[in-house]
Amino acid sequence: MTNPLLEDSPLPPFSRITTEQVEPAIKTLINRGKTAIEQLLAANSTFTPENLLQPLEDIDDALARAWSPVGHLNGVLNSDELRGAYNACLGELSAYSTWTGQHAGLFNAYSELADGPGAPSMTAAQKASVEHALRDFRLAGVDLAESDQQRFGEIRKRLSELGARFSENVLDATDAWQKSVTEDDLQGFPETAIANARQAAENAGQEGLLLTLEFPSYLPVMTYCDNEAIRREVYEAFCTRASDQGPHAGQWDNSEIIGEILDLRLELARLLGFSSYAEYSLATKMASTTREVIEFLEELAGQSRTQAQTEWAELQQYAREQHGRTELQAWDAAYYGEKLRQEKFQVSQEEIRPYLPVERVLSGMFEVVQRLYGATVSEVSEFDSYHPDVRLFDIHQDGALTARFYLDLYARPNKRGGAWMDDCRVRRQRENAIQVPVAYLVCNFTPPVGDTPALLTESELTTLFHEFGHGLHHMLTQQTVAAVSGINGVPWDAVELPSQFFENWCWEPEALAIISGHYQTGEPLPQALLERMLAARNFQSGMQMVRQLEFALFDFRLHRDWGDGVDDVQGLLDQVRADVGVITPPSYNRFQHGFSHIFSGGYAAGYYSYKWAEVLSADAFSRFEEEGIFNAETGADFRRHILETGGSREAMENFVAFRGRKPSIKPLLRHSGIAA
């Protein structure tokens, strides 16, 4: 029987993939890759894009096509068996990456190609891919002594294992906690949240209602539950996941993993001659120095904190005067914040939710894409799937298939929390045709309950647009060199530009008219509700801003100063909170133990990228504000200069080509309702 992971298929054959096939497939492809690399280096005395770049890309793509569905399933349909197969491959993949990154023959071949007689004839994409490769060879330790190269490889392998364990601990701690409750316990809950809790109990084979730490369950407790004891209990369980505190203290504790990750990252950076991991991370980003990043974040904090303090004081005063709450705790902030929001603007998330049924939102979002970029989206009825919730869509341009994407919207057990876009297939030139790009778009929304369709909150709406913005970046690329196609080769602090940019249409009345419609009657958002919704858009925007800056400064200072004045993760987090935050959480809070972005994702010393790119996205959108939010010419320019270029050109060049100048911070402050 053939191994489906070794097949050259346009889409993953999910139904035929078994855990027993994973490790043999990956080992086979790694061995094939090593043999092919040695053969092509031996067979050529001079190097061209045709005899170097193309065959190497074919080797990489075969491995990516096999590993992509495995990594995806590990995130969305986790099991002990799959986890074991996935983890067994991490070391192999890390070792292979180190082997190629430190291969002197490959490095010399790229160097010869960059400086040789064929260099002038290379396309811009090919030149960029070679420049990136030479940089990455050095960042992989190609210039190190043999003993240091070996240590570098050991560190890389161990870090991949630790990142996986960190993520698994968070998932296991999330799935392990649940609480049976009655409707009396959930006074204040909207009917949609009660129905979700009832369905969670049914799915678990229990009577009554069930609370979990999945976000569609956690958030309504924090926002609506009148019972403070339950709010506090759920808050404590959530903010102590995978730590030494809380109801499962020590059971899936990430404390030692965090320390080891930080130690190894610092050692790796210093092996390459960098003073810190933060400095090392900037070698592939738009920002050039650690000082530049810190000053950027501190400037935003300086612009925002006074407003955040005013908003926090207002909330405290409201809770005290209207509800007799003398001292607000962390588990009170969202609850009283929602009450104050309703009082000030007469609008609640639950009032808006019926106007945001998933099908209407999706069709409206796809129409926005058609108006902006001329691309049409249609659903595929039959395909090889891995779960009944999953859907597949095609994107066409001028009648031709341009891209495809899987959509996996709803929270469920054994699915990693959060929302993300990942690539399944990358656009590239193959021997006889262009490979169509394919994306995974994953969210964790409240699922449909009974006959009621899934109804989104404002937050879920913007999350969907955010992830689809990432997807458009991957899928609408025009690059045919894989290394710079879609999001590949794009600096990490610029990669959030298209995603944050696309969120803006969630707040434009002209766009909301096609995105929204009552799930029972089809009626559009009433004008009065729309006006109140838009008026409330920047409610507590200062508090939201400093919360993100708190995460970003903690991450960057941790990776800049670890081993050089900082050796206490909690102590640093407390200090950053004191400097920029306004809410002081309880001492048992262990936010960092679930901070997967920086300990198991790609955002280590890079969480600042969200705010960095938000400056770019707000300024880019300001051109649409000036020229019309559905201006086809402006949309074509954004597509051409931002979405289509991938990593083939410097990110700042792309921005200037679209905007006509370098970015300004003012549109972000204006959009956030924060006075400069």
Secondary structure, 3 states (H helix, E strand, C coil): CCCHHHCCCCCCCHHHCCHHHHHHHHHHHHHHHHHHHHHHHHHCCCCCHHHHHHHHHHHHHHHHHHHHHHHHHHHHCCCHHHHHHHHHHHHHHHHHHHHHHCCHHHHHHHHHHHHCCCHHHCCHHHHHHHHHHHHHHHHCCCCCCHHHHHHHHHHHHHHHHHHHHHHHHHHHHHHHCEEEECHHHHCCCCHHHHHHHHHHHHHCCCCCEEEECCHHHHHHHHHHCCCHHHHHHHHHHHHCCCCCCCCCCCCCCCHHHHHHHHHHHHHHHHHCCCCCHHHHHHHHCCCCCHHHHHHHHHHHHHHHHHHHHHHHHHHHHHHHHHHCCCCCCHHHHHHHHHHHHHHHHCCCHHHHHHHCEHHHHHHHHHHHHHHHHCEEEEEECCCCCCCCCCEEEEEEECCEEEEEEEEEEECCCCCCCCCEEEEEECCEECCCCEECCEEEEEEEECCCECCECCECCHHHHHHHHHHHHHHHHHHCCCCCCHHHCCCCCCCCCCCCHHHHHHHHHHHCHHHHHHHCCCCCCCCCCCHHHHHHHHHCCCCCHHHHHHHHHHHHHHHHHHHHHECCCECCHHHHHHHHHHHHCCCCCCCCCCHHHHCHHHHCCCCCCCCCHHHHHHHHHHHHHHHHHHHCCCCHHHHHHHHHHHHCCCCCCCHHHHHHHHHCCCCCCHHHHHHCCCCC
